[in-house]
């Protein structure tokens, strides 16, 4: 069963139905029933931006983790926040993306989830137009520390459950 998200937009006096759908093994974008190819992620699969035209205006489907929105005229439709391109993510954010991504080395579903959440939160935080640099940096540091504390706790519990043998 597909999950969909729809936006009804009027551009240049013309109505557009923008639909994002997600099935078990696929996802897609349709505008007035016509398929638009999704662009590939450039940030470890956690974000993507797909540019498409609505009349004379450029629209952007933005996916960051589980958040999906369309940006038009520099604003997100659902949230009303300013659109900040993922490509403008500061270079320092890659340190936290890589550090959080390495949590997956712990193996299993929980480390994968922790890595995904850490990467996603780091990306969202670093491109937030609402925050200044120091709070962004502190949030990324705290999320990374929490991730490593949790993964080391999980590893310690697994070792203890095996009777102390690794």
Number of C-alpha atoms within 10 A of each C-alpha: 6 10 10 13 12 15 15 12 14 12 12 9 8 9 13 16 15 19 19 21 14 14 11 8 5 8 14 14 22 16 18 12 11 11 12 15 13 16 11 12 14 12 16 14 14 17 21 23 23 17 17 16 12 20 14 8 12 13 20 23 21 21 18 19 17 8 10 17 22 23 24 20 12 16 17 20 17 11 11 12 14 16 21 16 15 20 11 9 17 11 9 10 20 16 13 22 22 14 18 28 22 16 23 18 11 16 11 9 10 15 22 18 13 24 26 21 18 25 30 24 21 25 24 19 21 26 19 18 13 9 12 10 11 9 12 18 17 12 15 25 15 12 19 24 15 15 21 19 12 16 21 14 12 15 15 14 13 14 13 12 11 10 9 10 8 10
